[in-house]
C-alpha cells in the first residue's frame, strides 16, 4: 500500500508543479495581451443577449451592454415569453421590446432564443457576439472581443467570467474558486481554448459557413457546440483577457451544488475526455491528500512514508497556493475596476483550493449516474451532444 501511495503522491506533486508552471504562463499571457493597443477593426456588430427571468444586477448589466465604446452596433434581447419579468426591464433600459422566441421542443430554451435572435440581426452585421444576462462587461469589452476575430485564421474569440459575491459567504466564495480553476484553462493555446457563451464573438461568415444555427438544433450547451464546430474547421479560438467579465451575485450551498454539477453533466456529454480528466484528477488529489494526512497523524516512526507524506502535503500546498496567487494576479490586471473586491478574495482564493477537488469529485460522480439537470426552471435530459429531451418546463 505504501508503494501505491508513493507512486500516486509523486504523480500528484508533478501535476501540481505543472499547474504552477501553467500559472506563470497564464500571467505572462495576460500581461502581453493587455499591453496590446486597442483594436482598430470595428465593423458593425450584433450583440445577442438571451434572457429568462431576472438576475441580480441585471439593470446594470444591460446598461453596460448599451453603452459600449464602439462605433456602431446593435443589442438584441430575446426572451421566450412576453410576460417574462426580464421583458419589462429590457423595455425600460433599451426603450424597445425584446424579441420573443418560440418555446423549445428538442433543445435548451437558451438555444432556441439564440436561433431566433440571429434571424433578426441587421444585414450590415459582420460579427455576432453572444453574452449572458448575468454577465457584467467593461465599456471596452465589445471593441476587444470583436477585434480579436479580424484575422481569417480565427474562428471565434472568447472571454470568461469571474464570480464576485456581494456579501462573501462560504458557498459564494467556493463557487468563485471552483470557477477560477476553469478560467485559467484558457490562454495562449488556440487549439485547446474553448468558447464561453457568456462572452463570445464569431464572424458572421464563419457562423454561416459552419451552419451554426442548424448545428445548434437539439443541443443544450451553446458554447460547447460552437467550440466543437469551430475546432472541426481547423480555425483557432483565441482567449481575450480584456473580455473577462464579472458575475456579481451570491449563492447558497444548494445553488452551488446545482450550478457546479450542471456544468459537469454538460461536460460529460459534450467533452467526455475533460470529464474523465476531472474525475481522475479530483479522485487522485483527494485520495493522496487524505492518505498523506492519515500517515502523518497515525504513524509512530520516522519512516520513508512519513517524510514522503509530509513532503507531498508541503509541495502540493505550495504549488497550488502559488497557482492561485498567479491566477488572481492575472485577473486583477484584467479587472482593475474591481481591485477592492478581488483583494477581498485574497484569503479564500489561496485556501479554498484545498476543498475544490472534493467538489469536482462530487460533480463528476453525480454526472456519472445522471444526465438530468435543471436550468432556469426547465428540467432536461441529455441523451447525446445533439439530442436534448425536455422533461419539465
C-alpha positions in Angstrom: 0.0 0.0 0.0 2.9 2.4 0.8 4.3 1.8 -2.7 1.0 2.7 -4.3 0.8 5.9 -2.1 4.4 6.9 -3.2 3.5 6.4 -6.8 0.4 8.5 -6.8 1.9 11.1 -4.5 4.7 11.6 -7.0 2.2 11.9 -9.8 0.2 14.5 -7.8 3.3 16.5 -7.0 4.2 16.5 -10.6 0.8 17.6 -11.7 0.7 20.3 -9.1 4.1 21.6 -10.3 2.9 21.6 -13.9 -0.2 23.6 -12.8 2.1 26.1 -11.2 4.1 26.5 -14.4 0.8 26.9 -16.2 0.0 29.8 -13.7 3.2 31.6 -14.8 2.2 31.1 -18.5 -1.3 32.4 -17.7 0.1 35.6 -16.1 2.6 36.1 -18.9 -0.2 35.7 -21.5 -2.4 38.3 -19.7 0.4 40.8 -19.5 1.3 40.5 -23.1 -2.4 40.7 -24.3 -3.3 43.6 -22.0 -0.4 45.6 -23.3 -1.6 45.4 -26.9 -3.2 48.6 -28.4 -6.9 49.0 -28.8 -8.2 47.2 -31.9 -9.0 49.4 -34.9 -11.2 46.9 -36.7 -14.7 47.8 -35.7 -17.3 46.5 -38.1 -21.0 46.7 -37.4 -21.7 44.0 -34.7 -24.8 42.3 -33.3 -24.8 41.6 -29.6 -27.3 38.9 -28.7 -28.4 38.5 -25.0 -30.8 35.6 -24.3 -32.8 36.2 -21.1 -35.1 34.2 -18.9 -36.2 35.6 -15.5 -34.2 38.3 -13.7 -30.7 38.2 -12.3 -29.0 40.1 -9.6 -27.7 43.4 -11.0 -29.4 42.8 -14.3 -30.2 46.5 -14.8 -26.6 47.5 -14.6 -25.6 44.5 -16.8 -27.9 45.7 -19.5 -26.8 49.3 -19.1 -23.2 48.2 -19.7 -24.2 46.4 -22.9 -26.0 49.5 -24.2 -23.1 51.9 -23.5 -20.1 50.3 -25.2 -17.2 52.2 -26.5 -17.9 51.1 -30.0 -18.9 53.0 -33.2 -21.9 51.0 -34.5 -23.6 48.0 -33.0 -27.0 46.7 -32.0 -28.1 44.7 -29.0 -30.8 42.1 -29.5 -32.5 40.9 -26.3 -34.6 37.8 -26.6 -37.0 36.0 -24.3 -39.3 33.1 -24.7 -42.4 34.7 -23.1 -43.7 38.2 -23.4 -44.7 38.0 -19.7 -41.2 37.2 -18.6 -40.2 39.7 -15.9 -37.0 40.4 -17.8 -39.0 41.8 -20.7 -40.2 44.8 -18.7 -36.7 45.6 -17.6 -35.4 45.3 -21.1 -38.1 47.7 -22.3 -37.2 50.2 -19.5 -33.5 50.1 -20.3 -33.4 49.8 -24.0 -36.7 51.6 -25.0 -37.9 48.6 -27.1 -39.5 45.3 -26.5 -37.3 42.1 -26.7 -37.6 39.5 -29.4 -39.8 36.6 -28.4 -38.5 33.2 -29.3 -40.7 30.1 -29.8 -40.8 27.6 -27.0 -38.1 25.0 -27.2 -39.1 21.4 -28.2 -35.9 19.4 -28.6 -33.2 21.7 -27.3 -32.5 24.1 -24.5 -34.6 27.2 -24.3 -31.4 29.3 -24.5 -30.6 27.6 -27.8 -34.0 28.4 -29.2 -33.6 32.0 -28.1 -30.2 32.3 -29.9 -31.5 30.6 -33.0 -34.4 33.1 -33.2 -32.2 36.1 -32.4 -29.8 35.6 -35.3 -32.7 35.8 -37.7 -33.2 39.4 -36.6 -29.6 40.6 -37.0 -29.0 43.7 -39.1 -27.9 42.9 -42.6 -24.8 45.1 -42.0 -23.6 43.0 -39.2 -20.3 41.3 -39.7 -19.8 39.8 -36.3 -22.2 38.1 -33.9 -21.4 38.5 -30.2 -23.1 36.4 -27.5 -23.5 37.5 -23.9 -25.3 36.2 -20.8 -27.8 38.3 -18.9 -26.0 37.8 -15.6 -22.7 39.0 -17.1 -21.3 42.5 -16.4 -18.9 43.7 -19.1 -16.5 46.5 -19.2 -17.1 49.5 -21.5 -14.4 48.3 -24.0 -15.5 44.7 -23.9 -17.1 44.7 -27.3 -14.2 46.5 -29.0 -11.6 44.0 -27.9 -13.8 40.9 -28.4 -14.7 41.9 -32.0 -11.2 43.0 -32.8 -9.9 39.5 -31.9 -11.8 37.8 -34.8 -10.4 40.1 -37.5 -7.8 37.5 -38.7 -9.0 34.9 -41.2 -7.5 32.0 -39.2 -9.5 32.9 -36.1 -12.9 31.2 -35.9 -14.1 32.6 -32.6 -12.9 34.7 -29.7 -13.9 34.3 -26.1 -13.6 35.8 -22.7 -14.7 34.2 -19.5 -16.4 35.0 -16.1 -15.1 35.7 -12.7 -17.5 35.4 -9.8 -17.7 38.1 -7.2 -20.1 37.9 -4.3 -22.0 41.0 -3.0 -21.6 39.7 0.5 -19.0 36.9 1.0 -20.3 33.6 2.1 -18.7 30.2 2.1 -20.9 29.0 -0.8 -20.3 32.1 -2.9 -16.5 32.1 -2.4 -16.4 28.4 -3.1 -18.2 29.0 -6.3 -15.6 31.6 -7.3 -12.7 29.3 -6.5 -14.3 26.3 -8.4 -14.9 28.5 -11.4 -11.4 30.1 -11.3 -9.8 26.7 -12.0 -11.7 26.5 -15.3 -10.9 30.2 -16.1 -7.1 29.5 -16.1 -7.6 26.6 -18.5 -7.9 29.3 -21.2 -4.8 31.1 -22.6 -2.3 31.1 -25.5 -3.1 27.6 -26.8 -5.6 28.4 -29.5 -6.2 24.6 -30.2 -7.3 23.8 -26.6 -9.2 27.0 -25.9 -13.0 26.8 -25.8 -15.8 29.3 -26.2 -17.8 30.5 -23.2 -21.3 31.5 -24.3 -21.4 34.5 -21.9 -18.7 36.3 -23.8 -18.0 35.0 -27.3 -17.6 36.6 -30.7 -17.7 34.9 -34.1 -17.6 36.5 -37.6 -20.8 36.2 -39.4 -19.2 34.4 -42.4 -17.8 31.8 -40.1 -21.1 31.4 -38.3 -22.8 30.8 -41.6 -20.1 28.6 -43.1 -20.4 26.1 -40.2 -24.2 26.4 -40.4 -24.2 27.1 -36.6 -27.9 27.9 -36.4 -28.7 24.4 -37.6 -25.8 22.8 -35.7 -27.4 24.2 -32.5 -30.6 22.2 -33.1 -31.1 19.5 -30.5 -28.3 20.8 -28.2 -28.3 22.2 -24.7 -24.8 23.8 -24.5 -24.4 26.7 -26.9 -20.8 27.2 -26.1 -19.6 23.6 -26.3 -21.5 23.3 -29.6 -19.7 26.3 -31.0 -16.4 25.1 -29.7 -16.8 21.7 -31.4 -17.9 23.3 -34.7 -15.1 25.8 -34.9 -12.4 23.3 -34.0 -13.8 20.9 -36.6 -13.0 23.6 -39.3 -9.4 23.9 -38.1 -9.8 27.5 -37.1 -8.4 29.0 -33.9 -10.3 30.0 -30.8 -8.5 32.9 -29.1 -8.9 33.9 -25.5 -9.3 37.7 -24.9 -8.3 38.8 -21.3 -10.0 42.2 -22.0 -13.2 40.3 -22.5 -13.1 38.8 -19.0 -16.4 39.6 -17.3 -17.8 39.6 -13.8 -20.9 37.8 -12.4 -21.8 39.6 -9.3 -24.2 37.6 -7.1 -24.4 35.5 -4.0 -25.3 31.8 -4.0 -26.4 29.3 -1.4 -24.8 25.9 -0.8 -27.7 24.3 -2.7 -27.3 26.6 -5.8 -23.5 26.0 -5.6 -24.0 22.2 -5.9 -26.7 22.7 -8.6 -24.6 25.0 -10.7 -21.3 23.1 -10.5 -23.0 19.7 -11.1 -24.9 21.1 -14.1 -21.6 22.2 -15.6 -20.0 18.8 -15.1 -23.0 16.9 -16.5 -22.8 19.1 -19.6 -19.1 18.5 -19.8 -19.5 14.7 -19.6 -21.9 14.7 -22.6 -20.1 17.3 -24.8 -16.4 16.8 -23.8 -16.2 13.4 -22.1 -12.4 13.4 -22.1 -12.4 16.6 -19.9 -14.9 14.9 -17.5 -12.6 11.9 -17.3 -9.6 14.1 -16.5 -11.6 15.9 -13.8 -12.8 12.6 -12.4 -9.3 11.1 -12.3 -7.6 14.3 -11.1 -10.0 15.0 -8.2 -10.0 11.4 -7.1 -6.2 11.3 -7.0 -6.0 14.6 -5.2 -8.5 13.7 -2.5 -7.1 10.2 -2.1 -3.4 11.2 -1.9 -4.0 14.1 0.4 -6.2 12.1 2.8 -3.7 9.3 2.8 -0.8 11.7 3.5 -2.6 13.3 6.4 -3.5 9.9 7.8 0.1 8.6 7.6 1.4 11.8 9.3 -1.2 11.6 12.1 -1.0 7.9 12.9 2.5 6.7 12.0 4.7 6.4 15.1 8.0 6.1 13.3 10.0 8.5 11.1 9.8 6.2 8.1 10.1 7.0 4.4 6.3 7.0 4.1 6.0 9.7 6.8 8.6 12.0 5.2 7.1 11.4 1.8 3.6 12.3 3.2 5.0 15.5 4.7 6.8 16.4 1.5 3.7 15.7 -0.5 1.5 17.9 1.7 4.0 20.8 1.7 4.8 20.7 -2.1 1.2 20.3 -3.2 0.2 23.2 -0.9 3.0 25.5 -2.1 2.4 24.7 -5.8 -1.4 25.0 -5.5 -1.4 28.2 -3.5 1.2 29.6 -5.9 -1.1 28.8 -8.8 -4.0 30.6 -7.1 -1.8 33.7 -6.5 -0.7 33.9 -10.1 -4.3 33.4 -11.3 -5.7 36.1 -9.1 -2.9 38.5 -10.0 -3.7 37.9 -13.7 -7.4 38.6 -13.1 -6.6 41.8 -11.1 -4.7 43.1 -14.2 -7.7 42.4 -16.4 -10.3 43.8 -14.0 -8.8 46.9 -12.5 -12.2 48.4 -11.6 -12.8 45.5 -9.2 -9.5 45.9 -7.3 -11.1 46.1 -3.8 -13.4 43.1 -4.5 -10.5 41.0 -5.8 -8.3 41.9 -2.9 -11.1 40.7 -0.6 -10.8 37.3 -2.3 -7.2 37.0 -1.3 -7.7 34.6 1.6 -10.5 32.4 0.0 -8.7 32.0 -3.3 -5.5 30.9 -1.5 -7.2 28.5 0.8 -10.3 27.0 -0.7 -8.4 25.4 -3.5 -7.9 22.6 -0.9 -11.7 21.9 -1.0 -12.3 22.5 -4.7 -11.2 19.0 -5.8 -13.7 17.4 -3.4 -16.4 19.4 -5.1 -15.2 18.4 -8.5 -15.2 14.8 -7.4 -18.8 15.1 -6.2 -19.8 16.8 -9.5 -18.0 14.1 -11.5 -19.7 11.3 -9.6 -23.1 12.9 -10.0 -22.5 13.3 -13.7 -21.6 9.6 -13.9 -25.0 8.5 -12.6 -27.3 11.1 -14.2 -27.7 13.2 -17.3 -30.7 15.1 -16.0 -30.4 18.7 -15.0 -32.4 21.8 -14.1 -31.6 25.1 -15.9 -33.6 28.3 -15.5 -36.6 26.4 -14.3 -36.6 23.7 -17.0 -35.6 20.1 -16.5 -33.6 18.5 -19.3 -32.3 15.0 -20.1 -29.0 15.0 -22.1 -29.2 12.0 -24.5 -26.2 13.0 -26.6 -24.5 16.2 -27.8 -27.2 16.6 -30.4 -30.2 15.2 -28.6 -31.8 17.0 -25.7 -35.2 16.0 -24.1 -37.3 18.4 -22.2 -38.7 16.7 -19.1 -40.4 19.6 -17.5 -40.5 23.3 -18.3 
